[in-house]
């Protein structure tokens, strides 16, 4: 209410009387009496009863000044004979009201009086408030009449441990109350501030209360906490304010000397200027320079600092150290030194340069300094090399407005201010300051301000309105649009986690929208947001889509939202797309993703759910990122990884091929910021490579079937002794296992992928088991060979050896496959993304590659030992000739198959590193798909016994009876064996 002034005055008086008056008292100039009230007081001498009454009088002094008589003790005329005797013991003025021409009254309480809390809460205070006087002046309407009341004794005391607080200490203010208090608040009135600042719990401020006692504690105090502390509360129907003044001296780090070193050429510039600057602490600091000869001191003030200048007009003859000493009464002095080096004749120097900043002649090995140009804070430095060549310019200049907003946000987080009002104000000003971002320091200050505000919003539960959220999104859009400039590159060098900080800040601020302002949608080139408030009886799944390229879709099944909607709770879902931000995040990859570099699609999707004022991060979300080339990984940004720096993680996320379209779908069991990773070295989906793999597997299956057919024909002819029997039994089992594994692997792509598909899980488990069994049977063959050579006179029976080989060939791989399934399936790391095979990132694939390479290594050792054993000069202790020939067959097969299999999976291990070209992928595909052909050729057809058996089978004439044919075949084999034995001798 604003009223113009008019010469009318309202008075309210309190009169202690003896006996209630028969008529109201009147004064000269009185126009109207407004009432009488007051409690009775007990008399002290029994002469009468004291009554405290209040009389309201309106006096008009339109043409006359304030009567001086009213400010002096007044006497009441004698009462008439008809009236009861009345004695006036005192008259006090309580309220002065300045009445304007339109009837508004500015009513101020006189000393010792105050408006009660009820009246104060229903009226607007005067524009000119009275310091240290809560409810000291109110604006009353023309029809209202009131008066200030007598204040009782102060119901509390405010104590302070020391008025002088050293930086870094903890300040404790204690309020002791002897009355019940309400609406207790703490304020700080900084020096030079137009109004006090509310203090709330924050990173530096804490409040503790107990019965009759409240303590305000501030940790790590510094000069920004200096000022007058006010404790405001209500008690006994009044508002009270108690005050304590605290001083905090400056630290040496708060004083800036510019420059801190200087080299001067007296011939080029006989004069120079030095300065030491302090924050505006209002502690009455004075500065003195020494030595001061030949210099003139001055003071230069800015809104945020005070600089003490020394203009040296005559260059000193020798190197000099100047000292700026700052003093304040009762405080220890602060000293700042500036070293001035005089350039002598013959010294190497860097020449004067005025390219960007005026650089004076500087001595080699020194660093020239200059203040930041324009409305910027900081210094610009440029080293002068030892050869007299200027180095690069290093600037930490930051826009003064951005620094002021950052400091304001930091103080708000510490506990100074009202978040509900100041967060929106800072965000609006921050949007206007985006255009001032011209350096990496500016960018870091802006992101730092958003980060601090996000923490304030999260800690205090502050909700943003539409305009505040629009300011956040517009600021973010402009910041992300700077990705093409060098600002982000330089800023990331200084702080690699700045992109992660920006993501967390925008996420936090985005889901803090007031429910009353929803639904809300906002689209900008780099930022898109959709926020929706679901009613308690929402019918279907939550779906959202964004017009990105390719289009991005996401939906949350209803069963994930149903537990949140109870007791009529509204559920708010905010979906945010940030484009270009993924390129600004550090290349940190969590467990299972390895250390490779990945490519991202250029966007990050953040989804959050608010229900009942709480953020929920659990829930299933399905995202469709469109058609993605290569082998994608569904990931989210985990801010807790790498000591809080953040990193990509695939925990709880998996890729699932879309059933209706060739797009990539991600399913995650939590809500946060999601994206897609494509390995920078992964071979993309290559039709040629896939066709080559399928053709190789087909040829391998045909070769294995042919091998089985050959064994069906020649089995009885090639297993005439124990060694041959065991060798071909192992080879036959290898053929069966590899045939089943290849068939399973070839048919796996036809099955629905994902851990929720039983057929896919079964196919992966069978392939793992059967491929392992193939190699374990090869190991059994090698161990059998070693046993036959090492234990010549301690041979085991054929049945016992075969039983051990069966246990090794099937039981061991079955155990490994089962352990892998039980260990990695619960973690979501068993199946590879989009396939029915083991995951190479989570470690499951290494449970196959590891044993395979170990078996290849063991086979290599066995083969080395076998060759040395059979090539000894004396073979008297060796095996019999027929057995010896069988052992040589085993050695020949293993000598060929072991290197081939070892090379195959050596290349397979190399492809897992994802840092190789496409050539190893082709070689691995060809060798892996051709293992059946190798077994047919080198394990079966190149065996002389098999060749002889096939020759006898198809080349010799067959008698009509099988028994004669068998005898003939045995005779031929026996004769051939004898011939070979003679040749061997």
Order of alpha helices (4+ residues) and beta strands (2+ residues): beta-beta-beta-beta-beta-beta-beta-alpha-beta-beta-beta-beta-beta-beta-beta-beta-beta-beta-beta-beta-beta-beta-beta-beta-beta-beta-beta-beta-beta-beta-beta-beta-beta-beta-beta-alpha-alpha-alpha-alpha-alpha-alpha-beta-beta-beta-beta-alpha-beta-beta-beta-beta-beta-beta-alpha-beta-beta-beta-beta-alpha-alpha-alpha-alpha-alpha-alpha-alpha-alpha-alpha-alpha-alpha
